[in-house]
């Protein structure tokens, strides 16, 4: 439930219908705050398109959770 809640909180910061450049900048800022500067394919995150940025953001968010922590165990 925590992952879903965090996702919803983050999505509220990006208005629906916002310009693509603004969305890209938001995702780029989020990635940089997570210390992600290089994508999984080895390209700098600044050179990725919006869909690739979102994908990197999802992977970085998933990997940031400590699955050994009791509150993050699902089963």
PDB file of N, CA, C, O and CB in Angstrom:
ATOM      1  N   UNK A   1       0.825  -1.194   0.000  1.00  0.00           N
ATOM      2  CA  UNK A   1       0.000   0.000   0.000  1.00  0.00           C
ATOM      3  C   UNK A   1       0.866   1.253   0.000  1.00  0.00           C
ATOM      4  O   UNK A   1       0.462   2.283  -0.540  1.00  0.00           O
ATOM      5  CB  UNK A   1      -0.937   0.001   1.205  1.00  0.00           C
ATOM      6  N   UNK A   2       2.044   1.178   0.596  1.00  0.00           N
ATOM      7  CA  UNK A   2       2.925   2.335   0.658  1.00  0.00           C
ATOM      8  C   UNK A   2       3.376   2.801  -0.708  1.00  0.00           C
ATOM      9  O   UNK A   2       3.436   4.004  -0.965  1.00  0.00           O
ATOM     10  CB  UNK A   2       4.121   2.022   1.497  1.00  0.00           C
ATOM     11  N   UNK A   3       3.699   1.854  -1.601  1.00  0.00           N
ATOM     12  CA  UNK A   3       4.152   2.205  -2.947  1.00  0.00           C
ATOM     13  C   UNK A   3       3.037   2.924  -3.691  1.00  0.00           C
ATOM     14  O   UNK A   3       3.284   3.926  -4.362  1.00  0.00           O
ATOM     15  CB  UNK A   3       4.601   0.945  -3.728  1.00  0.00           C
ATOM     16  N   UNK A   4       1.829   2.428  -3.581  1.00  0.00           N
ATOM     17  CA  UNK A   4       0.692   3.048  -4.258  1.00  0.00           C
ATOM     18  C   UNK A   4       0.449   4.456  -3.722  1.00  0.00           C
ATOM     19  O   UNK A   4       0.209   5.382  -4.497  1.00  0.00           O
ATOM     20  CB  UNK A   4      -0.572   2.187  -4.086  1.00  0.00           C
ATOM     21  N   UNK A   5       0.509   4.618  -2.417  1.00  0.00           N
ATOM     22  CA  UNK A   5       0.287   5.929  -1.809  1.00  0.00           C
ATOM     23  C   UNK A   5       1.338   6.933  -2.266  1.00  0.00           C
ATOM     24  O   UNK A   5       1.004   8.067  -2.612  1.00  0.00           O
ATOM     25  CB  UNK A   5       0.299   5.817  -0.283  1.00  0.00           C
ATOM     26  N   UNK A   6       2.601   6.526  -2.269  1.00  0.00           N
ATOM     27  CA  UNK A   6       3.667   7.420  -2.716  1.00  0.00           C
ATOM     28  C   UNK A   6       3.491   7.798  -4.180  1.00  0.00           C
ATOM     29  O   UNK A   6       3.747   8.938  -4.567  1.00  0.00           O
ATOM     30  CB  UNK A   6       5.033   6.768  -2.507  1.00  0.00           C
ATOM     31  N   UNK A   7       3.052   6.839  -4.992  1.00  0.00           N
ATOM     32  CA  UNK A   7       2.834   7.105  -6.411  1.00  0.00           C
ATOM     33  C   UNK A   7       1.729   8.138  -6.602  1.00  0.00           C
ATOM     34  O   UNK A   7       1.857   9.047  -7.421  1.00  0.00           O
ATOM     35  CB  UNK A   7       2.484   5.809  -7.155  1.00  0.00           C
ATOM     36  N   UNK A   8       0.652   7.996  -5.849  1.00  0.00           N
ATOM     37  CA  UNK A   8      -0.467   8.936  -5.958  1.00  0.00           C
ATOM     38  C   UNK A   8      -0.040  10.323  -5.492  1.00  0.00           C
ATOM     39  O   UNK A   8      -0.400  11.321  -6.117  1.00  0.00           O
ATOM     40  CB  UNK A   8      -1.677   8.444  -5.134  1.00  0.00           C
ATOM     41  N   UNK A   9       0.716  10.396  -4.414  1.00  0.00           N
ATOM     42  CA  UNK A   9       1.185  11.693  -3.928  1.00  0.00           C
ATOM     43  C   UNK A   9       2.061  12.373  -4.970  1.00  0.00           C
ATOM     44  O   UNK A   9       1.951  13.581  -5.180  1.00  0.00           O
ATOM     45  CB  UNK A   9       1.959  11.529  -2.613  1.00  0.00           C
ATOM     46  N   UNK A  10       2.927  11.610  -5.622  1.00  0.00           N
ATOM     47  CA  UNK A  10       3.814  12.177  -6.636  1.00  0.00           C
ATOM     48  C   UNK A  10       3.037  12.633  -7.852  1.00  0.00           C
ATOM     49  O   UNK A  10       3.338  13.684  -8.417  1.00  0.00           O
ATOM     50  CB  UNK A  10       4.871  11.165  -7.047  1.00  0.00           C
ATOM     51  N   UNK A  11       2.055  11.874  -8.262  1.00  0.00           N
ATOM     52  CA  UNK A  11       1.297  12.204  -9.469  1.00  0.00           C
ATOM     53  C   UNK A  11       0.494  13.480  -9.287  1.00  0.00           C
ATOM     54  O   UNK A  11       0.220  14.182 -10.260  1.00  0.00           O
ATOM     55  CB  UNK A  11       0.368  11.055  -9.844  1.00  0.00           C
ATOM     56  N   UNK A  12       0.109  13.791  -8.042  1.00  0.00           N
ATOM     57  CA  UNK A  12      -0.670  15.005  -7.811  1.00  0.00           C
ATOM     58  C   UNK A  12       0.153  16.254  -8.098  1.00  0.00           C
ATOM     59  O   UNK A  12      -0.415  17.316  -8.351  1.00  0.00           O
ATOM     60  CB  UNK A  12      -1.186  15.038  -6.375  1.00  0.00           C
ATOM     61  N   UNK A  13       1.471  16.149  -8.063  1.00  0.00           N
ATOM     62  CA  UNK A  13       2.327  17.295  -8.311  1.00  0.00           C
ATOM     63  C   UNK A  13       2.379  17.651  -9.789  1.00  0.00           C
ATOM     64  O   UNK A  13       2.721  18.781 -10.137  1.00  0.00           O
ATOM     65  CB  UNK A  13       3.719  17.023  -7.796  1.00  0.00           C
ATOM     66  N   UNK A  14       2.046  16.710 -10.662  1.00  0.00           N
ATOM     67  CA  UNK A  14       2.057  16.949 -12.099  1.00  0.00           C
ATOM     68  C   UNK A  14       0.612  17.085 -12.551  1.00  0.00           C
ATOM     69  O   UNK A  14      -0.166  16.135 -12.455  1.00  0.00           O
ATOM     70  CB  UNK A  14       2.795  15.799 -12.874  1.00  0.00           C
ATOM     71  N   UNK A  15       0.260  18.242 -13.034  1.00  0.00           N
ATOM     72  CA  UNK A  15      -1.113  18.469 -13.483  1.00  0.00           C
ATOM     73  C   UNK A  15      -1.363  17.761 -14.800  1.00  0.00           C
ATOM     74  O   UNK A  15      -0.503  17.738 -15.680  1.00  0.00           O
ATOM     75  CB  UNK A  15      -1.397  19.969 -13.626  1.00  0.00           C
ATOM     76  N   UNK A  16      -2.541  17.188 -14.926  1.00  0.00           N
ATOM     77  CA  UNK A  16      -2.939  16.566 -16.186  1.00  0.00           C
ATOM     78  C   UNK A  16      -3.030  17.656 -17.247  1.00  0.00           C
ATOM     79  O   UNK A  16      -3.608  18.717 -17.014  1.00  0.00           O
ATOM     80  CB  UNK A  16      -4.300  15.804 -16.043  1.00  0.00           C
ATOM     81  N   UNK A  17      -2.461  17.385 -18.399  1.00  0.00           N
ATOM     82  CA  UNK A  17      -2.474  18.349 -19.483  1.00  0.00           C
ATOM     83  C   UNK A  17      -1.329  19.349 -19.426  1.00  0.00           C
ATOM     84  O   UNK A  17      -1.281  20.288 -20.219  1.00  0.00           O
ATOM     85  CB  UNK A  17      -3.764  19.079 -19.479  1.00  0.00           C
ATOM     86  N   UNK A  18      -0.398  19.147 -18.479  1.00  0.00           N
ATOM     87  CA  UNK A  18       0.758  20.043 -18.390  1.00  0.00           C
ATOM     88  C   UNK A  18       1.645  19.846 -19.619  1.00  0.00           C
ATOM     89  O   UNK A  18       1.633  18.775 -20.224  1.00  0.00           O
ATOM     90  CB  UNK A  18       1.566  19.786 -17.079  1.00  0.00           C
ATOM     91  N   UNK A  19       2.405  20.862 -19.986  1.00  0.00           N
ATOM     92  CA  UNK A  19       3.292  20.718 -21.146  1.00  0.00           C
ATOM     93  C   UNK A  19       4.310  19.597 -20.930  1.00  0.00           C
ATOM     94  O   UNK A  19       4.750  19.348 -19.808  1.00  0.00           O
ATOM     95  CB  UNK A  19       4.021  22.042 -21.427  1.00  0.00           C
ATOM     96  N   UNK A  20       4.667  18.939 -22.007  1.00  0.00           N
ATOM     97  CA  UNK A  20       5.592  17.811 -21.937  1.00  0.00           C
ATOM     98  C   UNK A  20       6.924  18.220 -21.315  1.00  0.00           C
ATOM     99  O   UNK A  20       7.509  17.449 -20.554  1.00  0.00           O
ATOM    100  CB  UNK A  20       5.822  17.230 -23.329  1.00  0.00           C
ATOM    101  N   UNK A  21       7.408  19.404 -21.623  1.00  0.00           N
ATOM    102  CA  UNK A  21       8.687  19.857 -21.075  1.00  0.00           C
ATOM    103  C   UNK A  21       8.630  19.948 -19.553  1.00  0.00           C
ATOM    104  O   UNK A  21       9.599  19.619 -18.868  1.00  0.00           O
ATOM    105  CB  UNK A  21       9.073  21.219 -21.669  1.00  0.00           C
ATOM    106  N   UNK A  22       7.495  20.392 -19.030  1.00  0.00           N
ATOM    107  CA  UNK A  22       7.338  20.509 -17.577  1.00  0.00           C
ATOM    108  C   UNK A  22       7.308  19.125 -16.929  1.00  0.00           C
ATOM    109  O   UNK A  22       7.901  18.915 -15.871  1.00  0.00           O
ATOM    110  CB  UNK A  22       6.048  21.291 -17.231  1.00  0.00           C
ATOM    111  N   UNK A  23       6.617  18.185 -17.568  1.00  0.00           N
ATOM    112  CA  UNK A  23       6.570  16.819 -17.057  1.00  0.00           C
ATOM    113  C   UNK A  23       7.959  16.191 -17.072  1.00  0.00           C
ATOM    114  O   UNK A  23       8.373  15.546 -16.110  1.00  0.00           O
ATOM    115  CB  UNK A  23       5.592  15.968 -17.882  1.00  0.00           C
ATOM    116  N   UNK A  24       8.674  16.393 -18.187  1.00  0.00           N
ATOM    117  CA  UNK A  24      10.024  15.834 -18.294  1.00  0.00           C
ATOM    118  C   UNK A  24      10.936  16.418 -17.221  1.00  0.00           C
ATOM    119  O   UNK A  24      11.726  15.693 -16.618  1.00  0.00           O
ATOM    120  CB  UNK A  24      10.612  16.102 -19.691  1.00  0.00           C
ATOM    121  N   UNK A  25      10.831  17.719 -16.981  1.00  0.00           N
ATOM    122  CA  UNK A  25      11.677  18.359 -15.976  1.00  0.00           C
ATOM    123  C   UNK A  25      11.360  17.832 -14.584  1.00  0.00           C
ATOM    124  O   UNK A  25      12.267  17.641 -13.774  1.00  0.00           O
ATOM    125  CB  UNK A  25      11.502  19.880 -16.017  1.00  0.00           C
ATOM    126  N   UNK A  26      10.084  17.595 -14.298  1.00  0.00           N
ATOM    127  CA  UNK A  26       9.701  17.051 -12.994  1.00  0.00           C
ATOM    128  C   UNK A  26      10.310  15.667 -12.787  1.00  0.00           C
ATOM    129  O   UNK A  26      10.892  15.396 -11.737  1.00  0.00           O
ATOM    130  CB  UNK A  26       8.168  16.980 -12.868  1.00  0.00           C
ATOM    131  N   UNK A  27      10.178  14.789 -13.788  1.00  0.00           N
ATOM    132  CA  UNK A  27      10.717  13.432 -13.673  1.00  0.00           C
ATOM    133  C   UNK A  27      12.236  13.481 -13.582  1.00  0.00           C
ATOM    134  O   UNK A  27      12.835  12.730 -12.813  1.00  0.00           O
ATOM    135  CB  UNK A  27      10.276  12.561 -14.874  1.00  0.00           C
ATOM    136  N   UNK A  28      12.862  14.356 -14.356  1.00  0.00           N
ATOM    137  CA  UNK A  28      14.316  14.507 -14.297  1.00  0.00           C
ATOM    138  C   UNK A  28      14.757  14.955 -12.903  1.00  0.00           C
ATOM    139  O   UNK A  28      15.736  14.434 -12.369  1.00  0.00           O
ATOM    140  CB  UNK A  28      14.796  15.516 -15.358  1.00  0.00           C
ATOM    141  N   UNK A  29      14.047  15.909 -12.315  1.00  0.00           N
ATOM    142  CA  UNK A  29      14.369  16.371 -10.961  1.00  0.00           C
ATOM    143  C   UNK A  29      14.204  15.247  -9.946  1.00  0.00           C
ATOM    144  O   UNK A  29      15.015  15.110  -9.031  1.00  0.00           O
ATOM    145  CB  UNK A  29      13.480  17.561 -10.575  1.00  0.00           C
ATOM    146  N   UNK A  30      13.154  14.440 -10.106  1.00  0.00           N
ATOM    147  CA  UNK A  30      12.943  13.311  -9.197  1.00  0.00           C
ATOM    148  C   UNK A  30      14.091  12.305  -9.311  1.00  0.00           C
ATOM    149  O   UNK A  30      14.590  11.812  -8.299  1.00  0.00           O
ATOM    150  CB  UNK A  30      11.596  12.620  -9.497  1.00  0.00           C
ATOM    151  N   UNK A  31      14.504  12.003 -10.536  1.00  0.00           N
ATOM    152  CA  UNK A  31      15.612  11.067 -10.736  1.00  0.00           C
ATOM    153  C   UNK A  31      16.898  11.606 -10.126  1.00  0.00           C
ATOM    154  O   UNK A  31      17.646  10.864  -9.489  1.00  0.00           O
ATOM    155  CB  UNK A  31      15.815  10.787 -12.229  1.00  0.00           C
ATOM    156  N   UNK A  32      17.152  12.883 -10.317  1.00  0.00           N
ATOM    157  CA  UNK A  32      18.377  13.470  -9.768  1.00  0.00           C
ATOM    158  C   UNK A  32      18.348  13.481  -8.245  1.00  0.00           C
ATOM    159  O   UNK A  32      19.388  13.326  -7.604  1.00  0.00           O
ATOM    160  CB  UNK A  32      18.572  14.893 -10.297  1.00  0.00           C
ATOM    161  N   UNK A  33      17.168  13.662  -7.663  1.00  0.00           N
ATOM    162  CA  UNK A  33      17.067  13.624  -6.203  1.00  0.00           C
ATOM    163  C   UNK A  33      17.312  12.215  -5.667  1.00  0.00           C
ATOM    164  O   UNK A  33      17.647  12.034  -4.496  1.00  0.00           O
ATOM    165  CB  UNK A  33      15.690  14.125  -5.751  1.00  0.00           C
ATOM    166  N   UNK A  34      17.140  11.220  -6.539  1.00  0.00           N
ATOM    167  CA  UNK A  34      17.416   9.826  -6.170  1.00  0.00           C
ATOM    168  C   UNK A  34      18.835   9.424  -6.593  1.00  0.00           C
ATOM    169  O   UNK A  34      19.191   8.247  -6.529  1.00  0.00           O
ATOM    170  CB  UNK A  34      16.377   8.880  -6.819  1.00  0.00           C
ATOM    171  N   UNK A  35      19.636  10.394  -7.022  1.00  0.00           N
ATOM    172  CA  UNK A  35      21.015  10.174  -7.477  1.00  0.00           C
ATOM    173  C   UNK A  35      21.104   9.261  -8.686  1.00  0.00           C
ATOM    174  O   UNK A  35      22.041   8.471  -8.801  1.00  0.00           O
ATOM    175  CB  UNK A  35      21.838   9.595  -6.359  1.00  0.00           C
ATOM    176  N   UNK A  36      20.140   9.361  -9.585  1.00  0.00           N
ATOM    177  CA  UNK A  36      20.170   8.605 -10.839  1.00  0.00           C
ATOM    178  C   UNK A  36      20.591   9.571 -11.938  1.00  0.00           C
ATOM    179  O   UNK A  36      19.830  10.462 -12.315  1.00  0.00           O
ATOM    180  CB  UNK A  36      18.768   7.941 -11.159  1.00  0.00           C
ATOM    181  N   UNK A  37      21.802   9.394 -12.450  1.00  0.00           N
ATOM    182  CA  UNK A  37      22.321  10.260 -13.505  1.00  0.00           C
ATOM    183  C   UNK A  37      22.513   9.517 -14.816  1.00  0.00           C
ATOM    184  O   UNK A  37      22.551  10.126 -15.885  1.00  0.00           O
ATOM    185  CB  UNK A  37      23.631  10.877 -13.074  1.00  0.00           C
ATOM    186  N   UNK A  38      22.636   8.193 -14.729  1.00  0.00           N
ATOM    187  CA  UNK A  38      22.840   7.341 -15.899  1.00  0.00           C
ATOM    188  C   UNK A  38      21.711   6.316 -15.927  1.00  0.00           C
ATOM    189  O   UNK A  38      21.364   5.736 -14.898  1.00  0.00           O
ATOM    190  CB  UNK A  38      24.252   6.639 -15.866  1.00  0.00           C
ATOM    191  N   UNK A  39      21.140   6.097 -17.115  1.00  0.00           N
ATOM    192  CA  UNK A  39      20.056   5.116 -17.241  1.00  0.00           C
ATOM    193  C   UNK A  39      20.616   3.699 -17.178  1.00  0.00           C
ATOM    194  O   UNK A  39      21.831   3.498 -17.184  1.00  0.00           O
ATOM    195  CB  UNK A  39      19.278   5.326 -18.562  1.00  0.00           C
ATOM    196  N   UNK A  40      19.732   2.740 -17.118  1.00  0.00           N
ATOM    197  CA  UNK A  40      20.153   1.336 -17.099  1.00  0.00           C
ATOM    198  C   UNK A  40      20.827   0.934 -18.399  1.00  0.00           C
ATOM    199  O   UNK A  40      21.566  -0.050 -18.435  1.00  0.00           O
ATOM    200  CB  UNK A  40      18.959   0.429 -16.838  1.00  0.00           C
ATOM    201  N   UNK A  41      20.582   1.684 -19.469  1.00  0.00           N
ATOM    202  CA  UNK A  41      21.214   1.394 -20.759  1.00  0.00           C
ATOM    203  C   UNK A  41      22.537   2.126 -20.922  1.00  0.00           C
ATOM    204  O   UNK A  41      23.223   1.942 -21.928  1.00  0.00           O
ATOM    205  CB  UNK A  41      20.280   1.768 -21.898  1.00  0.00           C
ATOM    206  N   UNK A  42      22.908   2.953 -19.948  1.00  0.00           N
ATOM    207  CA  UNK A  42      24.182   3.657 -19.991  1.00  0.00           C
ATOM    208  C   UNK A  42      24.124   5.061 -20.563  1.00  0.00           C
ATOM    209  O   UNK A  42      25.156   5.723 -20.672  1.00  0.00           O
ATOM    210  CB  UNK A  42      25.137   2.872 -20.773  1.00  0.00           C
ATOM    211  N   UNK A  43      22.937   5.530 -20.929  1.00  0.00           N
ATOM    212  CA  UNK A  43      22.795   6.884 -21.478  1.00  0.00           C
ATOM    213  C   UNK A  43      22.534   7.868 -20.337  1.00  0.00           C
ATOM    214  O   UNK A  43      21.906   7.503 -19.344  1.00  0.00           O
ATOM    215  CB  UNK A  43      21.641   6.943 -22.532  1.00  0.00           C
ATOM    216  N   UNK A  44      23.006   9.109 -20.467  1.00  0.00           N
ATOM    217  CA  UNK A  44      22.680  10.125 -19.457  1.00  0.00           C
ATOM    218  C   UNK A  44      21.171  10.368 -19.427  1.00  0.00           C
ATOM    219  O   UNK A  44      20.521  10.373 -20.472  1.00  0.00           O
ATOM    220  CB  UNK A  44      23.437  11.453 -19.746  1.00  0.00           C
ATOM    221  N   UNK A  45      20.620  10.566 -18.241  1.00  0.00           N
ATOM    222  CA  UNK A  45      19.171  10.734 -18.136  1.00  0.00           C
ATOM    223  C   UNK A  45      18.689  11.991 -18.858  1.00  0.00           C
ATOM    224  O   UNK A  45      17.528  12.056 -19.262  1.00  0.00           O
ATOM    225  CB  UNK A  45      18.755  10.789 -16.673  1.00  0.00           C
ATOM    226  N   UNK A  46      19.549  12.977 -19.026  1.00  0.00           N
ATOM    227  CA  UNK A  46      19.159  14.199 -19.728  1.00  0.00           C
ATOM    228  C   UNK A  46      18.866  13.950 -21.203  1.00  0.00           C
ATOM    229  O   UNK A  46      18.159  14.737 -21.833  1.00  0.00           O
ATOM    230  CB  UNK A  46      20.248  15.244 -19.595  1.00  0.00           C
ATOM    231  N   UNK A  47      19.401  12.862 -21.763  1.00  0.00           N
ATOM    232  CA  UNK A  47      19.212  12.589 -23.191  1.00  0.00           C
ATOM    233  C   UNK A  47      18.039  11.647 -23.465  1.00  0.00           C
ATOM    234  O   UNK A  47      17.781  11.311 -24.621  1.00  0.00           O
ATOM    235  CB  UNK A  47      20.479  11.997 -23.770  1.00  0.00           C
ATOM    236  N   UNK A  48      17.324  11.217 -22.422  1.00  0.00           N
ATOM    237  CA  UNK A  48      16.215  10.282 -22.601  1.00  0.00           C
ATOM    238  C   UNK A  48      14.942  11.021 -22.989  1.00  0.00           C
ATOM    239  O   UNK A  48      14.767  12.192 -22.653  1.00  0.00           O
ATOM    240  CB  UNK A  48      15.984   9.470 -21.322  1.00  0.00           C
ATOM    241  N   UNK A  49      14.053  10.325 -23.701  1.00  0.00           N
ATOM    242  CA  UNK A  49      12.749  10.917 -23.989  1.00  0.00           C
ATOM    243  C   UNK A  49      11.826  10.682 -22.785  1.00  0.00           C
ATOM    244  O   UNK A  49      12.216  10.030 -21.817  1.00  0.00           O
ATOM    245  CB  UNK A  49      12.132  10.310 -25.299  1.00  0.00           C
ATOM    246  N   UNK A  50      10.617  11.212 -22.853  1.00  0.00           N
ATOM    247  CA  UNK A  50       9.715  11.180 -21.695  1.00  0.00           C
ATOM    248  C   UNK A  50       9.369   9.759 -21.252  1.00  0.00           C
ATOM    249  O   UNK A  50       9.361   9.469 -20.056  1.00  0.00           O
ATOM    250  CB  UNK A  50       8.439  11.932 -22.017  1.00  0.00           C
ATOM    251  N   UNK A  51       9.084   8.873 -22.204  1.00  0.00           N
ATOM    252  CA  UNK A  51       8.735   7.499 -21.839  1.00  0.00           C
ATOM    253  C   UNK A  51       9.908   6.779 -21.185  1.00  0.00           C
ATOM    254  O   UNK A  51       9.714   6.029 -20.228  1.00  0.00           O
ATOM    255  CB  UNK A  51       8.273   6.725 -23.070  1.00  0.00           C
ATOM    256  N   UNK A  52      11.112   6.994 -21.684  1.00  0.00           N
ATOM    257  CA  UNK A  52      12.295   6.379 -21.075  1.00  0.00           C
ATOM    258  C   UNK A  52      12.544   6.952 -19.685  1.00  0.00           C
ATOM    259  O   UNK A  52      12.943   6.225 -18.775  1.00  0.00           O
ATOM    260  CB  UNK A  52      13.534   6.591 -21.966  1.00  0.00           C
ATOM    261  N   UNK A  53      12.310   8.251 -19.518  1.00  0.00           N
ATOM    262  CA  UNK A  53      12.463   8.867 -18.199  1.00  0.00           C
ATOM    263  C   UNK A  53      11.492   8.261 -17.192  1.00  0.00           C
ATOM    264  O   UNK A  53      11.870   7.952 -16.062  1.00  0.00           O
ATOM    265  CB  UNK A  53      12.248  10.380 -18.288  1.00  0.00           C
ATOM    266  N   UNK A  54      10.239   8.095 -17.611  1.00  0.00           N
ATOM    267  CA  UNK A  54       9.240   7.507 -16.709  1.00  0.00           C
ATOM    268  C   UNK A  54       9.646   6.093 -16.315  1.00  0.00           C
ATOM    269  O   UNK A  54       9.515   5.707 -15.153  1.00  0.00           O
ATOM    270  CB  UNK A  54       7.846   7.494 -17.371  1.00  0.00           C
ATOM    271  N   UNK A  55      10.136   5.323 -17.279  1.00  0.00           N
ATOM    272  CA  UNK A  55      10.553   3.949 -16.999  1.00  0.00           C
ATOM    273  C   UNK A  55      11.701   3.924 -15.986  1.00  0.00           C
ATOM    274  O   UNK A  55      11.688   3.123 -15.051  1.00  0.00           O
ATOM    275  CB  UNK A  55      10.977   3.242 -18.302  1.00  0.00           C
ATOM    276  N   UNK A  56      12.683   4.793 -16.170  1.00  0.00           N
ATOM    277  CA  UNK A  56      13.803   4.867 -15.224  1.00  0.00           C
ATOM    278  C   UNK A  56      13.319   5.291 -13.840  1.00  0.00           C
ATOM    279  O   UNK A  56      13.820   4.806 -12.825  1.00  0.00           O
ATOM    280  CB  UNK A  56      14.876   5.850 -15.734  1.00  0.00           C
ATOM    281  N   UNK A  57      12.347   6.196 -13.804  1.00  0.00           N
ATOM    282  CA  UNK A  57      11.805   6.673 -12.536  1.00  0.00           C
ATOM    283  C   UNK A  57      11.103   5.538 -11.790  1.00  0.00           C
ATOM    284  O   UNK A  57      11.250   5.397 -10.576  1.00  0.00           O
ATOM    285  CB  UNK A  57      10.831   7.842 -12.772  1.00  0.00           C
ATOM    286  N   UNK A  58      10.342   4.735 -12.527  1.00  0.00           N
ATOM    287  CA  UNK A  58       9.648   3.599 -11.915  1.00  0.00           C
ATOM    288  C   UNK A  58      10.661   2.616 -11.341  1.00  0.00           C
ATOM    289  O   UNK A  58      10.518   2.181 -10.198  1.00  0.00           O
ATOM    290  CB  UNK A  58       8.736   2.892 -12.945  1.00  0.00           C
ATOM    291  N   UNK A  59      11.674   2.262 -12.113  1.00  0.00           N
ATOM    292  CA  UNK A  59      12.679   1.317 -11.626  1.00  0.00           C
ATOM    293  C   UNK A  59      13.430   1.877 -10.422  1.00  0.00           C
ATOM    294  O   UNK A  59      13.681   1.150  -9.461  1.00  0.00           O
ATOM    295  CB  UNK A  59      13.665   0.970 -12.742  1.00  0.00           C
ATOM    296  N   UNK A  60      13.789   3.148 -10.462  1.00  0.00           N
ATOM    297  CA  UNK A  60      14.502   3.758  -9.342  1.00  0.00           C
ATOM    298  C   UNK A  60      13.630   3.779  -8.090  1.00  0.00           C
ATOM    299  O   UNK A  60      14.127   3.562  -6.984  1.00  0.00           O
ATOM    300  CB  UNK A  60      14.947   5.182  -9.701  1.00  0.00           C
ATOM    301  N   UNK A  61      12.343   4.038  -8.256  1.00  0.00           N
ATOM    302  CA  UNK A  61      11.426   4.055  -7.116  1.00  0.00           C
ATOM    303  C   UNK A  61      11.283   2.666  -6.514  1.00  0.00           C
ATOM    304  O   UNK A  61      11.310   2.508  -5.293  1.00  0.00           O
ATOM    305  CB  UNK A  61      10.053   4.588  -7.538  1.00  0.00           C
ATOM    306  N   UNK A  62      11.134   1.668  -7.361  1.00  0.00           N
ATOM    307  CA  UNK A  62      11.000   0.293  -6.871  1.00  0.00           C
ATOM    308  C   UNK A  62      12.260  -0.137  -6.134  1.00  0.00           C
ATOM    309  O   UNK A  62      12.185  -0.753  -5.071  1.00  0.00           O
ATOM    310  CB  UNK A  62      10.711  -0.673  -8.034  1.00  0.00           C
ATOM    311  N   UNK A  63      13.421   0.191  -6.702  1.00  0.00           N
ATOM    312  CA  UNK A  63      14.679  -0.223  -6.088  1.00  0.00           C
ATOM    313  C   UNK A  63      14.990   0.542  -4.810  1.00  0.00           C
ATOM    314  O   UNK A  63      15.841   0.112  -4.032  1.00  0.00           O
ATOM    315  CB  UNK A  63      15.807  -0.046  -7.066  1.00  0.00           C
ATOM    316  N   UNK A  64      14.324   1.658  -4.578  1.00  0.00           N
ATOM    317  CA  UNK A  64      14.593   2.443  -3.375  1.00  0.00           C
ATOM    318  C   UNK A  64      13.930   1.859  -2.128  1.00  0.00           C
ATOM    319  O   UNK A  64      14.261   2.263  -1.013  1.00  0.00           O
ATOM    320  CB  UNK A  64      14.125   3.864  -3.578  1.00  0.00           C
ATOM    321  N   UNK A  65      13.003   0.920  -2.296  1.00  0.00           N
ATOM    322  CA  UNK A  65      12.326   0.322  -1.155  1.00  0.00           C
ATOM    323  C   UNK A  65      13.158  -0.806  -0.572  1.00  0.00           C
ATOM    324  O   UNK A  65      13.703  -1.632  -1.304  1.00  0.00           O
ATOM    325  CB  UNK A  65      10.946  -0.192  -1.557  1.00  0.00           C
ATOM    326  N   UNK A  66      13.250  -0.834   0.747  1.00  0.00           N
ATOM    327  CA  UNK A  66      13.964  -1.889   1.452  1.00  0.00           C
ATOM    328  C   UNK A  66      12.989  -3.044   1.671  1.00  0.00           C
ATOM    329  O   UNK A  66      12.139  -2.984   2.560  1.00  0.00           O
ATOM    330  CB  UNK A  66      14.556  -1.373   2.814  1.00  0.00           C
ATOM    331  N   UNK A  67      13.112  -4.092   0.861  1.00  0.00           N
ATOM    332  CA  UNK A  67      12.170  -5.207   0.940  1.00  0.00           C
ATOM    333  C   UNK A  67      12.355  -6.040   2.198  1.00  0.00           C
ATOM    334  O   UNK A  67      11.483  -6.836   2.544  1.00  0.00           O
ATOM    335  CB  UNK A  67      12.314  -6.090  -0.274  1.00  0.00           C
ATOM    336  N   UNK A  68      13.471  -5.869   2.883  1.00  0.00           N
ATOM    337  CA  UNK A  68      13.707  -6.596   4.127  1.00  0.00           C
ATOM    338  C   UNK A  68      13.016  -5.928   5.312  1.00  0.00           C
ATOM    339  O   UNK A  68      12.869  -6.540   6.370  1.00  0.00           O
ATOM    340  CB  UNK A  68      15.201  -6.705   4.395  1.00  0.00           C
ATOM    341  N   UNK A  69      12.595  -4.690   5.143  1.00  0.00           N
ATOM    342  CA  UNK A  69      11.935  -3.962   6.207  1.00  0.00           C
ATOM    343  C   UNK A  69      10.542  -4.548   6.455  1.00  0.00           C
ATOM    344  O   UNK A  69       9.831  -4.851   5.496  1.00  0.00           O
ATOM    345  CB  UNK A  69      11.845  -2.462   5.862  1.00  0.00           C
ATOM    346  N   UNK A  70      10.136  -4.714   7.719  1.00  0.00           N
ATOM    347  CA  UNK A  70       8.825  -5.311   8.015  1.00  0.00           C
ATOM    348  C   UNK A  70       7.643  -4.548   7.418  1.00  0.00           C
ATOM    349  O   UNK A  70       6.664  -5.173   7.010  1.00  0.00           O
ATOM    350  CB  UNK A  70       8.644  -5.404   9.500  1.00  0.00           C
ATOM    351  N   UNK A  71       7.706  -3.214   7.356  1.00  0.00           N
ATOM    352  CA  UNK A  71       6.560  -2.479   6.818  1.00  0.00           C
ATOM    353  C   UNK A  71       6.465  -2.552   5.301  1.00  0.00           C
ATOM    354  O   UNK A  71       5.436  -2.180   4.737  1.00  0.00           O
ATOM    355  CB  UNK A  71       6.634  -1.039   7.243  1.00  0.00           C
ATOM    356  N   UNK A  72       7.510  -3.021   4.627  1.00  0.00           N
ATOM    357  CA  UNK A  72       7.477  -3.139   3.173  1.00  0.00           C
ATOM    358  C   UNK A  72       7.239  -4.567   2.694  1.00  0.00           C
ATOM    359  O   UNK A  72       7.262  -4.823   1.490  1.00  0.00           O
ATOM    360  CB  UNK A  72       8.764  -2.626   2.594  1.00  0.00           C
ATOM    361  N   UNK A  73       7.014  -5.492   3.607  1.00  0.00           N
ATOM    362  CA  UNK A  73       6.726  -6.871   3.205  1.00  0.00           C
ATOM    363  C   UNK A  73       5.250  -6.978   2.862  1.00  0.00           C
ATOM    364  O   UNK A  73       4.390  -6.503   3.604  1.00  0.00           O
ATOM    365  CB  UNK A  73       7.110  -7.886   4.330  1.00  0.00           C
ATOM    366  N   UNK A  74       4.969  -7.599   1.741  1.00  0.00           N
ATOM    367  CA  UNK A  74       3.587  -7.709   1.291  1.00  0.00           C
ATOM    368  C   UNK A  74       2.928  -8.991   1.774  1.00  0.00           C
ATOM    369  O   UNK A  74       1.727  -9.008   2.045  1.00  0.00           O
ATOM    370  CB  UNK A  74       3.524  -7.641  -0.215  1.00  0.00           C
ATOM    371  N   UNK A  75       3.692 -10.048   1.881  1.00  0.00           N
ATOM    372  CA  UNK A  75       3.104 -11.335   2.246  1.00  0.00           C
ATOM    373  C   UNK A  75       3.764 -11.896   3.472  1.00  0.00           C
ATOM    374  O   UNK A  75       3.398 -12.978   3.929  1.00  0.00           O
ATOM    375  CB  UNK A  75       3.213 -12.323   1.104  1.00  0.00           C
TER     376      UNK A  75
END
